[in-house]
Amino acid sequence: MDKFINPFSDYGWKKIFGSEVSKDLIISFLNEVIRQEVIIDITFRNVEMLGLKQDQRRAVFDIFCENEKGEVFIVEMQKSRQKYFSDRVLYYASFAIQQQSMVVKERLQKESDEVVRRRWNYQINKVYVVCVLNYVMDSTLPDKYRWDVVRMDRELKMPFSETLNEIYIEMPKFVLPLSACDTLYKKWLYVLNNIEIMERLPQELNNQIFHKLKSIVEIERMTPDQRLEYELSLSVERDLSAALDTSYEDGLERGLEEGIEKGKAQVAANLKKQGINMETIAQCTGLSIEEISRL
């Protein structure tokens, strides 16, 4: 039986990087990943705060990070294969850009001078999207596990704009042994790939960050309700992964999204028959309470 939560499950990722109690872990991880910035604080945002609706592909940003200059950072995790993935990243990032414009406009509206109120010239702070991938994005470059992407001039091969920064980390390609992990950044990646090492923390990981991480991912510390939610979320992810595998093997592109939604509905219907409350089913499947009630 597993002793630690799978960090690449939806539940595990939110448990580690999506709660107020783990803010110091999130800041530590992102400061190692986003090397040119120093994050001093983070806030958690939800759909309502972003002005999004239920049917807008669930583009929910759990984490907004800010440095002393007020720049915004986003954490997004993608674990499974998905068509148009880079487009999806751009779609998500657009909401962080829009959010900045709303904040600036709200501030300017409070100014007494009409000229000042119209001052904003569309300058926006940098936006970072960090994608920790539990699959191989490009198999032709087996040694390249990290991608740093910005807008670039095709001819000069120089950055044209660094407003939007995309960072992709292909975790299956990170195969360094712990003895070769000479930075906190590499140690973070190693631990996420080898969560079972938390059972007996080696000297290389004997610090406050990883001791706290261990206390968060220990399954025996979970309440019965948390354990049930975790097990249900794993079951849902396994079923959806099987649906994806079948769709890819059959070469069905048009039916992929439809197959996933049908799979979610079937899992939700089965959980509903077992008497699981709808709030838990919604958290595990991503379906809304209204969708579940109609099953």
NORRALIN-V891927 format. One record per helix or strand of 3 or more residues. SS is the DSSP state (H for helix, E for strand). FROM is the first residue (numbers start at 1). TO is the last residue. Records with the same first field share a line. If there is no record, write none. Layout:
SS: FROM-TO  FROM-TO
This chain:
H: 10-17  20-33  47-50  85-109  114-117  171-173  178-180  184-193  195-200  203-205  208-217  219-221  224-250  256-273  278-285  289-293
E: 39-43  64-67  72-76  127-133  146-152  159-170
